[in-house]
Amino acid sequence: MNILAIGAHPDDIETSCGGTLAKYAKLGHKVFAATATNGNVGSATLPMDEIAKIRKEEARKAAEIIGAEYICLDYDDEMFFEDRAARLAFINLVRYCKADIILTHSPEDYNPDHELTSKIINDIAVMIPVAKIQTQAPAYDKIPIIAYFEPVHGMGFVPTEYVDITETMEIKMAMCRAHKSQVA
């Protein structure tokens, strides 16, 4: 299977579903880790372009730990809005990955970038096989399954599936530690 995890920001995926992704990778599935934004407001001291570069590299290194491919759609952190171009970028991403399963934010979360990432994924999932919607990556004949990770605050989230990550917890922690710029 092809598994796509898409978070709003660099480090969302690792903290939210890194252990699950590590399990998928260990089982031999192809894993993609993507972010909608580049994390360019993730530092109080560094210039936006510099912290974006750092955070994307941290996300790439975290993905590399499990052999995943990292993709950044490169929207500005906290200034990410939905429009035609955003929808097409998300459709192209899912098609490029040929995702069977997508892991993403809960539709109700504390951060607008998280909620919008979830919303766009939900909105475009049925469009993946529609060939008349043209993107660089071609349509494929599947509507991916969407699963949500728990929001940071956990409020209102009622899980229906659980994944035991006991065996991959150390890998998840290594993935999280790759985001050195966010420790402070």
N, C-alpha and C positions, 0 to 999 in steps of 0.2 A: 504494500500500500504506500501511497504518498501522503505524508502528513504535513500540513501547513499550520504553524502557529503564528498568528499575527497579533502583535500588541501595538499600542499607540506609541510607546517610547522604548528606547533601548533600556533594558533591564526588566521590563514588564513580563516578558515571556519567561525569563529565567526564574524570577520570584514566583510566578503564578503557575507555571506548568513545566518547569525544567526537569523535574523528576519523571514526569510522564513522557516527555520527549526523549529522555535518556533511555527509558524502557522501550519505547518504539525503536529507537536506533539500535539497541542491543538485540532486538528481535529481527533486525535486518531490514527494517522499513526505511524508505527514503524520507528524511526529515528536512523541512525548510523552516527557518526562523526569519520572520519579517517584522519590520516596524513601519508604521505609517509616517512617523515623524523622525527627525534626526537628533532630537534631544538638545537642540541649540540654546535652550534656556536653562540647562542643567548645571550651571555654575554661576555663583554670585560674583566671581572675580575674572574669569576668562572671557575673552571676546566670543561672540556667538559662533562664528565660523570655526574657531579653534576648538571649542567644547563639542561642537557637532562632529568634527573630525575624530576627536578622542572617543566620544561615545559610540560612534559607528564602528570604530576599530575594536573597542571593548566588546561590543555585541558580536562582531565577527569572530573574535577569539573565544567567546563563550560558546558560540555555535560550533566552532571547530572542535571543542572538547568532545562533542558527541558525533562529530562527522557530518554536521548539518551545514547547509548552505544558508548564508545570511543575505537578506535582501532588504534594502531601505528604500521606501517610496519617497523619502526626502522632503516631506512637508515640514513647515516650521512648527516647532513645539509650541503648544498652547494657542496657535493661530492657524489651526487646521480646520477647514470648512468643506462642506460637501458641495460639489458642483459636477457637471458632466465629466470634466477631466479627471476628477477624483474617482468617480465611479468606473470610468474606463481603465484607470490605473489599477484599481482593485480587481476588476475583471481580468485584465492582462496578467496580474500577479497569480491569481488562482489558476488561470489557464496554463501559464508557464510551469507552475508546480504540478499541474494535473492532479490537484488535491482530491483525495478520496474523503479525507477528514480535515476539518478546519477547527482549530482551538483558538478561541478569542475571548475578549472581555465579555462580561455579563452586560446585557442591555441597560441595566441600572447600576451605575457605578458613581464614584465620587468625582470623577474627572471628565470634563466634556470631551477630551480627546479619546478617552476609553470608550465612552458611550457612542461617539461617532464612528469609531473603528468597528464596533459591534454592529451598529445600525447599517453601515455600508455593506459589511459582509452579509448580513441578513437580507438586505435589499437585492444584492447582486447574485446571490447563490443560484437563483432560478434562471439567471441570464447566461450562465456559463455555457450551456449547450446551444445557445441561440446564435447560429452562424451569421445572421444578418447584423449582429452587433460585432463589428470588426475591431480587433486589437492585433497587436504584433504577434502574440501567441494565438494559435488557432483554437477555435471552440473544440471541446471534446464532449462526448456523449454521457455526461454524468452531472448530477446535482450533488455537490459534496454534503456530507453530514456535518453539521455545526454543533460543537460542544463548547460550553462556556466555562471559564475558570472563575473561581470565587473572587468577588471584589475585595479590595484591601480591607474594607471595614466589615465585610461579611453580612451587613444588614440586608434583610429581605431575600437573601439567597437561599433557595431550597434545592440542595443537590439531589439528583436522581441517580447519579453514578459516582462511584468512588474508585480511585486508583491507589493501590498500596505501593508507595515509592520507597519502602524500607531499604530495598536493595540498591536503589539509585540515589539515595539521599546525599551521600558524599559527592556524587557527580553533580547533583543540583547545586550543592554548596560551592563547588569549584566554579561552576558556571556563574553563580552570583558574585563570587569574589573577583571574577574577571572585570567587573564594573568598578574599578578602583576609584574613578572620579566621583562616584556617588557615596562613598563611605562617610564623608563628613556630613 
